[in-house]
Amino acid sequence: MQFLANVIVGLITLLHVYISMLQMFLWEKPLGRRAFRQTAEAARATKTLAANQGLYNAFLAAGLVWGLLLGPAGRGTKLFFLSCVLVAGVYGGLTSARKILFIQALPALLGLVALLLAHG
């Protein structure tokens, strides 16, 4: 179960790296605009805001990497950062786009459950 928990944490980490890249560097590019359903004008107007959000997503990814690198001692770190991802996903899903509940919150919840089951 520990292996599965770490795989889920790793996948969530990759997801947040991807999201941060979209928000920080690709926001005005076709891929970024498509991912977040933005017009060129809206993307241009919100570029700084998106880059800021991207930085926060990068911090979430960094925290999850840190937890993975700590090995068994990183359980608390992974629990904390997965909880942050869950809260951000629920908030985003309720205030921005419902799909965030499935893209961000649900994987974080699965990761938390797997991590808790792995350690009894």
C-alpha positions in Angstrom: 0.0 0.0 0.0 2.9 2.3 0.7 4.1 1.9 -2.9 0.6 2.8 -4.2 0.4 5.8 -1.9 3.8 7.1 -3.2 2.7 6.5 -6.9 -0.4 8.6 -6.3 1.6 11.3 -4.6 4.1 11.2 -7.5 1.2 11.6 -10.0 -0.3 14.5 -8.1 3.2 16.1 -8.0 3.5 15.8 -11.8 0.0 17.2 -12.2 0.9 20.2 -10.2 4.2 20.7 -12.1 2.1 20.6 -15.3 -0.5 23.1 -14.0 2.2 25.4 -12.8 3.9 25.3 -16.2 0.6 26.1 -17.9 -0.1 29.0 -15.5 3.4 30.5 -15.4 4.8 30.0 -18.9 2.1 28.9 -21.2 -0.9 31.0 -20.1 -1.1 33.1 -23.3 -0.1 30.2 -25.6 -2.8 28.0 -27.3 -2.2 25.1 -24.9 -2.6 27.3 -21.8 -5.6 29.2 -23.2 -7.3 25.9 -24.2 -6.6 24.3 -20.8 -8.2 27.2 -18.9 -10.7 28.2 -21.6 -9.3 31.7 -22.0 -9.5 34.0 -24.9 -6.3 35.7 -26.0 -7.5 39.0 -24.5 -8.5 37.4 -21.2 -5.2 35.5 -21.0 -3.3 38.7 -21.6 -5.3 40.6 -18.9 -4.8 37.8 -16.3 -1.2 36.7 -17.1 0.3 38.0 -13.8 -2.5 36.5 -11.7 -2.1 33.2 -13.4 1.7 33.2 -12.9 1.1 33.8 -9.2 -1.3 30.8 -9.1 1.3 28.8 -10.9 3.9 29.6 -8.3 1.6 28.3 -5.6 1.1 25.1 -7.6 4.8 24.7 -7.9 5.2 25.1 -4.1 2.6 22.3 -3.7 4.6 20.1 -6.0 7.8 20.9 -4.2 6.3 20.0 -0.9 5.2 16.6 -2.3 8.6 15.9 -3.7 10.1 16.8 -0.4 7.8 14.3 1.3 8.7 11.6 -1.2 12.5 12.3 -0.8 12.2 11.9 3.0 11.0 8.3 2.6 9.1 6.9 5.6 10.0 10.0 7.6 8.1 12.1 5.0 4.6 10.8 5.9 3.6 14.0 7.7 5.0 16.2 5.0 3.0 14.3 2.4 -0.1 14.4 4.5 0.2 18.2 5.0 0.8 18.9 1.3 -1.9 16.5 0.1 -4.3 18.3 2.5 -3.3 21.6 1.0 -4.0 20.2 -2.5 -7.4 18.9 -1.3 -8.4 22.2 0.3 -7.3 24.1 -2.8 -9.1 21.7 -5.1 -12.4 21.9 -3.1 -12.2 25.7 -3.0 -11.4 25.9 -6.7 -14.2 23.5 -7.5 -16.7 25.5 -5.6 -15.6 29.0 -6.7 -14.1 28.6 -10.1 -14.8 25.4 -12.1 -16.5 22.2 -10.9 -14.0 20.1 -12.9 -11.3 21.1 -10.4 -13.0 18.8 -7.8 -12.2 15.9 -10.1 -8.8 17.0 -11.4 -7.3 18.2 -8.1 -9.4 17.4 -5.1 -10.3 13.8 -5.8 -6.7 12.7 -6.5 -5.6 14.4 -3.3 -8.3 12.6 -1.4 -7.3 9.3 -2.9 -3.7 10.0 -2.0 -4.6 10.9 1.6 -6.6 7.7 2.0 -3.8 5.5 0.5 -1.3 7.2 2.7 -3.4 6.7 5.8 -4.1 3.1 4.9 -0.4 2.4 4.3 0.4 3.3 7.9 -2.7 2.0 9.6 
